[in-house]
Amino acid sequence: METIRDTYHVYLDSEASIKTGNTHYFPISPSIDVVYPQKGYIYLKEFSGFNNLHNVTNDNNSFTLYFKDSQGNEVQTALLDIQATNYPSLTKLVEAIKNKIDSLQAGNPAQAEAKGLEFSIVDQKVRVFHLSQSFKLEGFIFNDLIDIPFADTYYSATTIETAIRSTNEPDILKNIHNVYLSVQEIKSNNRDVGTAKARHNRLCKIPVTTNFGEFIYYQAQAPVIKMVLGEVRLHQLHVELFSDDGKHYNPPKFTLTLGVEIADPVKTPVANPLAMPDGYDFRKEQPVFNLATSQSCFLRN
């Protein structure tokens, strides 16, 4: 058991931080001391930051199309890509893909065939077919966001009735549903390595409930998740923010308030009655049985 000795509220503003790479360094003055056997705990009280998260990034914005020429040989387009940004709807994402295909110059058979691809959205699922040609799609933008799996064989989908379609309703925001807060000073054996691409020292998960261009807000409600601090003297904090796909989230400005608690251990009576109780003094004389004295032993039939 523990009792809380002190509670500190640490207000941090990113404009007052020293940024190195994707890490924000905040000096803490005066420092907060955690003296053994005390323990220090840290938790997030509130957060506010601008939502500039991109659902299409440079890691999932490219794709390649495969067709067959008049001799039956496989031909492919160059690696195509759409702009990395936040697409507000599935319709806008499909439009961007179609516009990229329509802008191709017929420099090879594959690019000429690509213009025959047709896209439609039915029951919140994307359908793709070609007016005359079998085809293959390759790229994370199809597999990850539109949910059309990779295929080793060609699709013979030349009508809307035979069109290939999304396996499930696409979730184009799947990689940016949450923002995670990481604090380097969290004790090493408290690290959460099972989520968010194994990012360490995770303190809190903040659901993103606002649209692109608005603000992400978080206000803690009891009970809060507390993590153990690893430093005896807390004079600095190193903070990182990242999204579900492990990409760093770098808003132009964010503010947050951290709660830091200092706890004292509470002594309780020992659970084992045969164990030595607190306050046992070995300097006092204690009764001792004289085991060297011989004792009679009687046997009975």
N, C-alpha and C positions, 0 to 999 in steps of 0.2 A: 504494500500500500504506500501511497505517496500523498503529500499535501503540497499545494501550490504556494510557494513562497512569494514569487513576484511574477507579474505579467507585463510584458512590454509590447506596445503597438508600433511597428516599424513602417513608416510611410515612405514609399519609394516612387520616384518619378524618373522615367527613362532619360529625360533631358538632363538629369543630374548625374547620370552614370558615365562610366568610362567604358566604351565599347571596344572589344577586341574580337575580331571575327564576328561570330554570332552570339558572343557572351557579353552580358552587361555586368560590369563590376561596380558594386556599390560599397563605399567605405562606411562603416558604422562607428559613429563617434558621439558620445563616449561608448566604449566597448561594453559588451554584456558578458559578465563572468559566470561560468558554470564550474563550481569547485566541488570535486569529489567529496562525498558520495552523492552530490546533487546530480540531477539530470536536466538537460535542456530539451524542450520540445518546440517545434515550429509548425505553423499551419497558415493557410491563406484565409484572410478575412474578406477581402474584396479586390476586384480587378476590373479595369476598364481599358480597352484598346481598340483601335480602328481596325475594321475588318477589310483587309486587303489580300485575303487568301485567294489563290488561283486554283480552280478545279482542273484546269488544263495547264500543265507545266511542260518544260522542255524534256521531261522524261516520258510523257505519254501523249505527245501531240503529233507523232509521226506515223506514217503507214505506207504500205506498198501494195500494189494491185498486180495480180498475175492473170494472164490470158494465154490463148494459143493463136499462133499465126495460121496462115492458109495451109502450111505444110504440117500443121499439128505440133510444132515446136513451142515450148514454153517461152513466153516473153514477159517482161515485167517493167513497170514504170520505174522511174527514179524514186528515191525515198522522198515522199511528200510530207509536208507538215503544215499545220494551221497555227495561227497565232496563239501563243501561250497567254492566257488571261482567264477571267472568270466568265463563263457562259451561263446566263441566268436561266436557261431552259433547255430541254432536250431539242426542241425545234431549232433554236439558235445554233446549237452544236452541229446538228445535221446540215443546216444551211451552210455553215463554214466549210464542212467537208465537201459538200456538193460544189460550192463556189471554187474551191481549190481544184477540183477535178475539171470543172468547166474552163478554168483558165489555162489548162495544159495546151501546149503547142504540139501538133501531131508530128513530132520528130521521129517517133518509132511506132511500130504496130501496137504496142501496149498502151501508149498514150492516146492513140486514136481510138482504141476500143474502150478506154476508160470513160469516154464521154457518153457511152451507152448505159452506164450504171444509173439506176433510178432508186431513190430513197423515199420512203413514206413512213408515217407514224400511225399505227392502228392499235387501239386499246393500250396506249402508252408503251408500245413495243415498236422497235424500228424494223422495217422490212426492206430488204435489198434484193433487187433483181436486175438482170441485163436484158436488153431488148432482143439480143440474138446470140449471145456468147456465154459459154460457161466461164467461171472465174474463181479466183481465190482472194481472200482478204487477209492481210497480215499487219499487225500493229497493235500496240497497247490501247490505242484509242478505241478500237473495236472490242478487244478482249476485256479491257478493264472498265471502260466507261459505258459503252453501248451494250456490252454483255453479249457479243457474238463471238463464240469461241474460235480459236485457231482451227484450221482444217488442213489436213495433208492432201486431201483429194479435192477436185474441183466441184463447185456447186453448179448443178444444171438447173438454174433458176432463171427462166426466161420470161415468166409471167408473174403477175402479182399473186396469183394463186399458189405458185410453187416457190415464192420468194423465201429466202432464208430470213430468220427473224431472231430477235433478242430472246435469250433463254428465259430471262425474267424482266420485269419492268426496270429499265436502267436507272441507276442512282448516280447522276453525274456529280454529286457532291460527296461521294462516299469517302474520299480521302481527307475531307475537311469538316467532318462533323464535330470535332472537338479540338480544343487547344490544351496542351499540357504545359505545366510549369515545372521546371527543373531547377533545383537549388544544389549547388555543388557541395555545400557545407553539411548536407544531411549525412548522418553516419553511414559508413559503407555497408554494414550488414542490414540496413533498412532499404537498400536500393530495390526498386521495382523493375525487374528486367523482363517481365512476361508480356508487356503490352507496348504498343506504339513503337514498333521497330526496335525493341530492346534499348530504348533510351533510358539512361540511368538517372538516379536521384530524383525520381518523379515525386512531386509534392501534391499535385492536384490536377484533376481533369475538369476543364471548363467547357460545357456544351455551347456550341455556336448556334444561337437561335435567331440571329439577325442576318439580313442580306448583305451582300457585298457593298461596300461604301458606307455602311452604318457602323455602329459601335458594338463591340462584344462586352457584355456586362456579366459580372459574377458577384453574388453576395452570399457569404457562407451562412448556413443554417445549422443549428445544433442537431446531432453531434458532428463535430468537425473531425477530419482525419489529421492526426498529429504524427509527425515523424521526429525521430530522435536526432538531435544535433551531435556532431562528432567532435567539435572543438571545445577546449576548456575556456578559451577566451574568444568570443565572437566579435571580431573587429572588421569583418568584411563579409559580403555576400556575392556570389557569382550566380547569375540568373540567366536561364535560357528558356525560350518558348518554341514549341514545335507542334505540328499537326499530326493527324492520324497516320499519315504515310511517312512520318519521321522527318519531313522537311521543316527547316527552321521557319518560324513565323516572326517576321520583323516588321511590325507596324511602325509608322513614323513616330508615334508617341504612345506610351502606355503608362498607367499608374497602378499601383497595387499596395495593399496593406497586409503585412505579415504579423501574426501574433507569435510572440516568443514567451514561453513559460519556463520558469525555474522551479523544479520540484524537489522537496526534501523527502528522503525515505522515512517511513514510520516503523518503529520497532514494535513487533507484536510478540506475544508469548509463543514459545516454540511449540510446534504441533506435536512432537514426539515427547510424551511425558518422561521417557527414560533419558532423553537428551539433557545435556548440561544446561540449566537455566541461566538467563542473563544475570550478571552480578555474582556469579560463583567465584569465590576468592580462594585461590590455592594457597595463600599465605596463612590462612587459619588452620588450626589443628582439626583434623578430621578423624573420626573413628576408623580404626584399621583392625581387621580380624587377624589374629596370630595364627597363621597357617602352618607355622613350624612346630606347633605343639602336636604331639601324637594323640590320636583319638582311638578309642576302643571301637571294635567292629564286632557286632554279634550276628551270627547267622542263624536263621530259624528254618527248621524243616517244614 
